[in-house]
Amino acid sequence: MDGNLEISLDKLPIKRLESIEENGVERYPSDSSYDEKRVSLIRRIDFAWALEDDEERERKKRQKKSSKDASATWQWQSMVENLQLAHQELSVIIDLINTVDANDAVTVAGMTRPKPLPNEVLSDLAVSAATKLQCYRQLGKYFKQSAKALEEQIAREARFYGALIRLQQNWKVKRQRLAAAASSSEGFIIDLFDNSLYDSAAMCRPSSLSTIRVDHDSAGMLAINLPPNSCRSLHFGFLGVHSADIPKELGKIRTRGSVEQCTREREKESMSDDEYIKETHTLLREVHQSIFDDQVFEMLNREAFNQSIGVNVTGIRENYLQLSIGQGNTLFISLVPSGKGDDQDAANTQDSESAIVPLDSFDNVKLEGKHGTSKRKWGFPNRTSCEIYLQQIVHEHAFVKAKDKPNLSGTRVSGQSGKDGPGLLGHFCLSLAHRIFSNRVLVELENVCRVPYLHLMTHPTWHSQTSSWTIFLKVPQSILHAESQSLKSDFQNMKDAVKSQFRTKVVVNDDRINVEGDGAPNVVSLFKRSSENISSVNKYECDLADLPVIILLQAASQVICWLHEEALMVGIKTNRDFLCLTFELEQGDTVSLVAHVNPEDIKGGIAWWLVMEDGSPDDWKLQMDMYDGASEYRKFLGHLTLDVLYSTLMDLVSLCGGGRNH
Amino acid sequence: MNKGTGAGTGPTAAAAAAAAQKQKTMMQRVETDIANIVDNFTQLVNVARVNDPPVRNSQESFMMEMRAARMVQAADSLLKLVSELKQTAIFSGFASLNDHVERRTTEFNQQAERTDQMLARIGEEAAASLKELESHYYSSAQRTPDTA
């Protein structure tokens, strides 16, 4: 609307004379009805101004179109103007309708839509079609997105369930019924608890690691997340030899597996599903082993306080048990977390080298002077083998009790009721104590066998608490064989063939040494002063300190015995004492071959002396005072081999024979 | 379904009935979902006609969105059903599981026996080697001198 206001004037509402007839009757216009009045009022509304505005707009539009190139117009400008005009018209019409309705005299009878033009019909149709098409396109996008999401979900589930099925073939997979949704895949757990290992009376509580939750990772694959350092492993060592604080050696897979858990997720994308499942199997196996080590430690703890033989607890801490196994040896068993950091690796390496190099006892003894290692490492078995042994006997004990497997060898623990004999821990301690002791015995025996004609032979007993060796003294075969063949009967040949070597058997049971040797004269024959029972066997026990001396004495007596036989074979009568072979010369003189044993002698433990005695007892003391290495009455012969001894014997025999002949 | 037939020797009547009921329920769910999808898709296709009043087109567009959502929901429900079936297969496939476990047990027992035999053999060979080495060592003219 513009500023000019147009005013229309209505006639006054008085009745005006319309006409007068000839007879003088006045005719007035009839009164219009109420409706007619309203209609007339409506008709008086002038829409000319709107029409004029339309025409002006049309003109302007044409002008704008002509100047379209000159000025940059917004492409929707005309549409906006049309909409604005339409809005104005609609406002006017609505106002009018409201005004009409406000006056009760006139109401809107009806509004009919003007018949649309064909182009309007088609454009409406086109708009509707385009709208519907757009709607369908949006639906299509929605369906594609949904399909893609569902496919991804299927793929994720396929990976997850495929992995779960493969895990289920080796592990016990259970479903948690309390999961939020029935089909939720987070409701799985892996149960590593093996109740067949437990005695019902033992009441072992399951480890916190027994149930492991199966989670999803970001890619939908199953993931098993364990808290760091949750896995623990058994750690064994000898106090003073191995450190109790340094964890496992580098060679253990479990250390590596636990440490690298945090990097597993980052590397997961580069791994195939197969490799990932293998890693998961490995991780579960580590947890399983950790649970087993926990069980072992718990069982050992219980046994440690059951007062069984061989067990002497000297220290206890959390996850740490210290036991004394006798002879000043102490061992410790502890549980340490498997996943230690890299800064421990150097210490690990050093410890592993120092723990592994002294593999067995005798190496340590030889290296003692060179490396200055502690003497306490002497005789200690390998730590890893002890751990394996401990785990093995516990494992077998548990399964033997549970499944009644038969015992196959002497290394298995037998009679393990724990009531009469030693329990598992006792057996383990006794076995270790025996192992240490037997290593020391072996060192002594090897020192003894520096004597050239002594041969040591080990007899594996395959028993954890028994060790056995035999020391052979092999006399020269050729001499016996040549001498005996022509002179002796077949029976004697056989007998002499048997006596080509003398044996001394050393058996160690726990820490008791039994020595059994043949060839030495027994006490009875000594009294009888005869050479009978030369094949008698002596048996006696001794301790470690006396063992070398006893072995050397036994060997020396066997040599004497052999020489005595040889002398008899050539027809010379000799007297045999324990370590002395005496030849009688003329006029009551005697010459003796005497053995002297000395375990500390590095050239060989048995040395020989030649002692001459004349028949006169009075000069004997004088001769003793004249002791000298080069004395004519006592001569030190040195460490002689058997050949040389035999030659010496023959010389003495010829001396005896020559003297007699004179 | 495996539960009814593969549950081992002599499933109880209650377990068999429960399994049959579960199977029936699942089949119903499958049918419902499939019918849902088909029905909604049919309706979607039917409203492809362009009507004169644009109001009706708007109304139909809302309806199409609703039916599409229902279709996707039904598809999701079917997938959940498949997951349930997979879980059931995992936890109810006793026959195959037991077979597998027995096979593995046999394998491991055999492996344990072989390991025992191998260890025994190693022990015997070690003993034989030790005996031979000892005899060679103590027969040799020169033995390693001991250093003190």
Contacts between the chains, C-beta under 8 A, distances in Angstrom:
chain1	res1	chain2	res2	distance
A	124	B	52	7.6
A	124	B	54	7.1
A	125	B	50	6.6
A	125	B	52	7.8
A	127	B	54	7.2
A	128	B	50	4.8
A	128	B	51	7.0
A	128	B	52	7.6
A	128	B	54	5.6
A	128	B	57	5.1
A	129	B	50	4.8
A	131	B	54	7.4
A	131	B	57	5.7
A	131	B	58	7.9
A	131	B	61	7.2
A	132	B	48	7.1
A	132	B	50	5.5
A	132	B	57	5.9
A	132	B	60	7.5
A	132	B	61	7.2
A	135	B	60	7.9
A	135	B	61	4.3
A	135	B	64	5.9
A	135	B	65	7.9
A	136	B	48	7.4
A	136	B	64	7.5
A	138	B	65	8.0
A	139	B	44	7.2
A	139	B	64	5.9
A	139	B	65	7.2
A	139	B	68	5.1
A	142	B	65	8.0
A	142	B	68	5.7
A	142	B	72	7.6
A	143	B	68	6.6
A	143	B	71	7.7
A	143	B	72	7.5
A	146	B	72	4.4
A	146	B	75	7.2
A	150	B	72	8.0
A	150	B	75	6.1
A	150	B	76	6.8
A	150	B	79	6.1
A	153	B	79	6.5
A	154	B	79	6.6
A	157	B	79	7.9
A	157	B	82	8.0
A	157	B	83	5.9
A	157	B	86	7.3
A	161	B	83	7.9
A	161	B	86	4.9
A	161	B	87	7.8
A	161	B	90	6.9
A	164	B	90	6.4
A	165	B	90	5.9
A	168	B	90	6.2
A	168	B	97	7.3
A	169	B	97	7.9
A	169	B	100	5.5
A	169	B	104	7.4
A	170	B	104	7.3
A	173	B	90	7.0
A	173	B	91	7.7
A	175	B	87	6.9
A	175	B	91	6.0
A	182	B	84	6.7
A	183	B	80	4.7
A	183	B	83	4.5
A	183	B	84	5.1
A	183	B	87	7.1
A	185	B	83	7.2
A	366	B	146	7.5
A	366	B	147	7.0
A	369	B	147	6.6
A	369	B	148	6.8
A	408	B	116	6.9
A	409	B	120	7.9
A	447	B	146	6.8
A	449	B	138	6.7
A	450	B	143	7.0
A	450	B	146	6.4
A	452	B	143	7.7
A	454	B	138	7.5
A	455	B	134	7.2
A	455	B	135	7.0
A	455	B	138	3.8
A	455	B	139	7.3
A	456	B	134	6.3
A	456	B	138	6.4
A	457	B	131	6.5
A	457	B	134	5.6
A	457	B	135	7.4
A	458	B	127	7.9
A	458	B	130	5.7
A	458	B	131	7.5
A	458	B	134	6.5
A	460	B	123	6.9
A	460	B	126	7.7
A	460	B	127	4.6
A	460	B	130	7.6
A	462	B	123	6.7
A	602	B	145	7.9
A	602	B	146	6.4
A	602	B	148	6.8
